[in-house]
């Protein structure tokens, strides 16, 4: 049985966010490559700084994605364990939350 925290959904969201960040970093990398024809000392300094920052950012993105995935799996396992150990408490909590949402929804109508 799959855990309460749907790991495929978390994985898809993580991949999307990671893809967006990587796309941005690749765009910045393309920009620095486009500026390689300009040989002024100031542009060369900026290009070197940007390349170092890009390398650090890509490393940080990879580390963060790995940590988030590990943490999400841990939370999913703990949640699954709690639900399996306390099914009646979970049913009660779900009923109270459902009742509260129903009351709030009926007031808006």
Secondary structure, DSSP 4 states (H G I P E B T S, - for coil): ---SS-HHHHHHHHHHHHHHHHHHHHHHHHHHHHGGG---HHHHHHHHHHHHHHHHHHHHHHHHHHHHHHHHHHHHHHHHHHHHH-HHHHHHHHHHHHHHHHHHHHHH-
